[in-house]
Amino acid sequence: MPTKTKKAKAAGRFGARYGKTVRAKLSKVETKQRVKQRCPFCKKLGVKRVSKGIWNCKKCGKKFASNTYHLDE
Protein backbone atom coordinates (compact mmCIF):
# COMPACT_ATOMS: atom_id res chain seq x y z
CA MET A 1 0.00 0.00 0.00
CA PRO A 2 1.42 3.42 -0.94
CA THR A 3 2.34 5.87 1.80
CA LYS A 4 1.21 9.48 2.18
CA THR A 5 3.37 12.06 0.46
CA LYS A 6 4.56 15.35 1.93
CA LYS A 7 2.63 17.31 -0.67
CA ALA A 8 -0.71 15.58 0.02
CA LYS A 9 -0.32 15.70 3.83
CA ALA A 10 -3.48 14.52 5.62
CA ALA A 11 -5.48 14.43 2.38
CA GLY A 12 -3.21 11.62 1.15
CA ARG A 13 -5.67 9.19 2.70
CA PHE A 14 -8.02 9.82 -0.26
CA GLY A 15 -5.48 8.67 -2.85
CA ALA A 16 -6.29 9.83 -6.36
CA ARG A 17 -9.96 10.50 -5.62
CA TYR A 18 -11.79 13.88 -5.52
CA GLY A 19 -9.19 15.93 -7.42
CA LYS A 20 -6.11 17.89 -6.47
CA THR A 21 -7.84 21.19 -5.66
CA VAL A 22 -10.36 19.68 -3.26
CA ARG A 23 -7.68 17.69 -1.45
CA ALA A 24 -5.45 20.78 -1.19
CA LYS A 25 -8.29 22.85 0.32
CA LEU A 26 -9.11 20.07 2.79
CA SER A 27 -5.48 19.77 3.83
CA LYS A 28 -5.25 23.52 4.42
CA VAL A 29 -8.38 23.57 6.60
CA GLU A 30 -7.35 20.50 8.62
CA THR A 31 -3.88 21.80 9.42
CA LYS A 32 -5.34 25.17 10.46
CA GLN A 33 -7.97 23.65 12.77
CA ARG A 34 -5.54 21.37 14.62
CA VAL A 35 -3.22 24.18 15.73
CA LYS A 36 -3.60 25.53 19.28
CA GLN A 37 -5.40 28.87 19.22
CA ARG A 38 -5.31 31.92 21.50
CA CYS A 39 -8.12 32.06 24.09
CA PRO A 40 -10.37 35.16 23.80
CA PHE A 41 -10.89 35.16 27.59
CA CYS A 42 -7.43 34.61 29.15
CA LYS A 43 -5.39 35.47 26.00
CA LYS A 44 -3.15 32.42 26.43
CA LEU A 45 -2.27 29.84 23.80
CA GLY A 46 -4.13 26.67 24.64
CA VAL A 47 -7.52 26.52 22.94
CA LYS A 48 -8.21 23.33 21.02
CA ARG A 49 -11.16 22.38 18.85
CA VAL A 50 -13.45 19.84 20.54
CA SER A 51 -15.97 19.45 17.72
CA LYS A 52 -17.69 21.60 15.08
CA GLY A 53 -17.68 25.12 16.48
CA ILE A 54 -16.94 23.99 20.07
CA TRP A 55 -13.65 25.12 21.58
CA ASN A 56 -12.04 24.37 24.95
CA CYS A 57 -9.28 26.34 26.70
CA LYS A 58 -6.86 24.14 28.63
CA LYS A 59 -5.59 27.07 30.73
CA CYS A 60 -8.77 28.73 32.07
CA GLY A 61 -11.13 25.79 31.50
CA LYS A 62 -13.69 27.75 29.45
CA LYS A 63 -15.68 25.90 26.81
CA PHE A 64 -17.28 28.14 24.22
CA ALA A 65 -18.77 28.27 20.73
CA SER A 66 -17.13 30.13 17.85
CA ASN A 67 -16.24 29.56 14.21
CA THR A 68 -16.17 26.01 12.91
CA TYR A 69 -12.55 25.54 11.88
CA HIS A 70 -10.45 28.44 13.19
CA LEU A 71 -10.81 31.18 15.79
CA ASP A 72 -10.67 34.69 14.37
CA GLU A 73 -8.54 37.11 16.32
N, C-alpha and C positions, 0 to 999 in steps of 0.2 A: 504494500500500500504506500502511495507517495506521501511525503511529508509536507507540512506547510512551508511556504516560502516566506522570506522576509518581506517581500513586496505585498503579498496577500494578507499577511498578519492574521487576525482572528477570522477573517472572511475566507481563509483558505479551506475551512471545513466544508464549503459549498462546492469545491472543485471547479469545474468549468461551467457550472450552471449559473443562470441569472444575469450574466454579462459583467463586464469589467467595471462599468460605471456604478452599477448598483452595489457591487461588492466593495468598491472603494468608498462610497458614501457610508455604507454600513460600518466599515472598519474605522472610519473617522469618528462616527458617533459613538461607537463602543469604546474606543480609547479615551474619548473625552469624558464619558460618563463614569469610567472606573477610577478616575483620578480623584484624590481627596480635595475637597472644596473648602473655601473659607466660610465659616459660620457667620450668618448675619447678626446673631445675637452677641456672641462673645468675641467675634473677630479672629478666632484662632483656626488654624488649619486642622481639620479633623472631621469634616462632614462627609459621610458616605451615603450613596444611594441605596435605599432599602428595597424599594420597588418603584413602579411607575409614579413619579411625582412625589414620593415619600422620601424624606431625607432625615438622617439621624446624626447628631453631633456627639462624638465620643467624649469631648472635653466637658461640655456643660450639660449633656444628657437630654437636650431638647430634641423632640421629634416634630417635624413640621412638613407642610406641603409647599411645593414650589414647582418650577418647571420640570418637565419630564426627564430630560437627559442631562442638563447642565444648569448649575445655578448662575444667574446673571448677577454681576457685581454692580 
